[in-house]
Amino acid sequence: MTVFTPRRAARVLLVDAERRLLLFHGWDPARPERRYWFTPGGGLDPGETPALGAARELAEETGLRMPPEEFGEPVWQEVTEFSFDGRWYRQDQQFFLVRVESWEVDTRGFDPAERDTIDAHRWWTPGELARTTERFYPTDLPEVLRRALGSE
């Protein structure tokens, strides 16, 4: 029987003026051959609100600093189960849409685990994301992005 560690997380759909979405490329240290793309964001600290966690994670992972009140309401929420470094998680995650004109990603704020397991970042158009054969999470990200951008 799999034992899941409960976790709350905030994730960011960071979209530039060309409607491109920022994704990071990384892997699970327990399965380094299994590479995938994912949005900025991560686990919430104890007592941290999702908007505050999203703001903190975005600053740490991209260098973009914004006050949490500018994040608005989440555009999507899901519960997902996954393993990372040999441990199983059940993660309740909320996604925030953040628009920027453009942004030069600065990853100097990565923590040691991120430095060890993330090797690239890239801005994806919705069409590229829909056509790629590369793995990304969440698996329905093209639809989540379409709905989020359609709600503006």
C-alpha positions as CSV (number, residue, x, y, z in Angstrom):
1,M,0.0,0.0,0.0
2,T,1.4,3.4,-1.0
3,V,1.6,6.0,1.8
4,F,1.1,9.5,0.5
5,T,2.5,12.6,2.2
6,P,-0.1,15.4,2.0
7,R,1.3,18.6,0.5
8,R,-0.2,21.9,-0.5
9,A,1.3,23.8,-3.4
10,A,1.0,26.9,-5.6
11,R,2.0,27.0,-9.2
12,V,2.3,29.8,-11.7
13,L,1.3,30.0,-15.3
14,L,3.8,32.8,-16.3
15,V,2.8,34.1,-19.7
16,D,4.5,36.8,-21.7
17,A,3.1,39.3,-24.2
18,E,3.5,36.7,-27.0
19,R,1.2,34.3,-25.0
20,R,4.2,32.0,-24.3
21,L,4.2,30.0,-21.1
22,L,7.4,29.5,-19.1
23,L,8.2,25.9,-18.2
24,F,11.2,24.4,-16.4
25,H,12.8,21.1,-17.5
26,G,13.8,18.6,-14.9
27,W,13.7,15.1,-13.4
28,D,13.1,13.0,-10.3
29,P,16.4,12.1,-8.7
30,A,15.1,8.6,-8.1
31,R,14.4,8.3,-11.9
32,P,16.8,10.6,-13.7
33,E,16.0,9.1,-17.1
34,R,12.4,10.3,-16.8
35,R,12.6,14.0,-17.9
36,Y,9.6,16.4,-18.0
37,W,8.6,20.1,-18.2
38,F,6.6,21.9,-15.4
39,T,5.5,25.3,-14.3
40,P,7.2,27.4,-11.7
41,G,5.9,26.9,-8.2
42,G,6.1,24.5,-5.3
43,G,5.1,23.5,-1.8
44,L,3.6,26.0,0.6
45,D,5.4,26.7,3.9
46,P,3.3,26.1,7.1
47,G,0.7,28.9,7.4
48,E,1.4,30.3,3.9
49,T,-1.5,31.3,1.7
50,P,-1.4,30.0,-1.9
51,A,-0.9,33.6,-3.3
52,L,2.0,34.2,-0.9
53,G,3.5,30.8,-1.8
54,A,3.1,31.6,-5.5
55,A,4.8,34.9,-5.1
56,R,7.7,33.4,-3.1
57,E,8.2,30.5,-5.5
58,L,8.1,32.8,-8.5
59,A,10.8,35.1,-7.0
60,E,13.0,32.2,-6.0
61,E,12.7,30.3,-9.3
62,T,12.6,33.2,-11.9
63,G,13.8,36.3,-10.0
64,L,10.4,38.0,-10.7
65,R,9.1,39.7,-7.6
66,M,5.5,40.6,-7.3
67,P,3.3,41.3,-4.3
68,P,0.9,38.4,-3.5
69,E,-2.2,40.6,-3.9
70,E,-1.4,41.0,-7.6
71,F,-1.9,37.3,-8.2
72,G,-5.6,37.5,-7.9
73,E,-7.7,34.3,-7.6
74,P,-6.4,30.9,-8.8
75,V,-7.4,30.0,-12.3
76,W,-7.3,26.3,-11.7
77,Q,-6.9,23.7,-8.9
78,E,-6.2,20.0,-8.9
79,V,-5.1,17.2,-6.6
80,T,-2.3,15.1,-8.0
81,E,-0.3,12.1,-6.8
82,F,3.3,11.7,-7.7
83,S,6.6,10.3,-6.4
84,F,9.8,12.4,-6.0
85,D,13.1,11.1,-4.7
86,G,11.5,7.8,-3.6
87,R,8.6,9.5,-1.6
88,W,5.0,9.6,-2.6
89,Y,2.9,12.9,-2.4
90,R,-0.7,13.8,-2.7
91,Q,-0.6,17.4,-3.6
92,D,-3.4,19.9,-3.6
93,Q,-2.2,22.6,-6.0
94,Q,-3.6,25.9,-7.1
95,F,-2.5,27.6,-10.3
96,F,-2.2,31.4,-10.7
97,L,-2.1,33.2,-14.1
98,V,0.6,35.9,-14.1
99,R,1.1,38.1,-17.2
100,V,4.4,39.9,-18.0
101,E,5.4,41.9,-21.1
102,S,8.7,39.8,-21.1
103,W,11.0,38.4,-18.5
104,E,14.6,37.3,-18.4
105,V,14.6,34.3,-16.1
106,D,17.0,34.4,-13.2
107,T,17.4,31.0,-11.5
108,R,20.0,32.1,-8.9
109,G,17.3,31.6,-6.2
110,F,17.0,27.9,-6.9
111,D,17.4,25.7,-3.8
112,P,20.0,22.9,-3.8
113,A,17.4,20.3,-4.9
114,E,16.3,22.5,-7.8
115,R,19.9,23.1,-8.9
116,D,20.4,19.4,-8.9
117,T,17.3,18.4,-10.9
118,I,16.5,21.3,-13.3
119,D,18.6,21.8,-16.3
120,A,16.7,24.2,-18.6
121,H,13.8,26.6,-19.0
122,R,11.9,27.6,-22.0
123,W,9.0,29.8,-23.2
124,W,6.4,27.7,-25.0
125,T,3.6,28.9,-27.3
126,P,0.2,27.2,-26.8
127,G,0.7,25.5,-30.2
128,E,4.1,24.1,-29.3
129,L,2.8,22.7,-26.1
130,A,-0.2,21.1,-27.8
131,R,2.1,19.4,-30.5
132,T,5.1,18.3,-28.4
133,T,5.8,14.7,-27.7
134,E,7.8,15.7,-24.6
135,R,6.4,15.0,-21.2
136,F,4.9,17.9,-19.1
137,Y,2.8,18.3,-16.0
138,P,0.0,18.7,-15.5
139,T,-0.8,16.4,-18.4
140,D,-3.7,18.6,-19.4
141,L,-1.7,21.8,-19.3
142,P,-2.6,23.0,-22.9
143,E,-6.3,23.0,-21.9
144,V,-5.6,24.6,-18.5
145,L,-3.6,27.3,-20.3
146,R,-6.3,27.8,-23.0
147,R,-9.0,28.2,-20.3
148,A,-6.9,30.6,-18.2
149,L,-6.0,32.8,-21.2
150,G,-9.6,32.7,-22.4
151,S,-10.8,34.0,-19.0
152,E,-8.9,37.3,-19.3
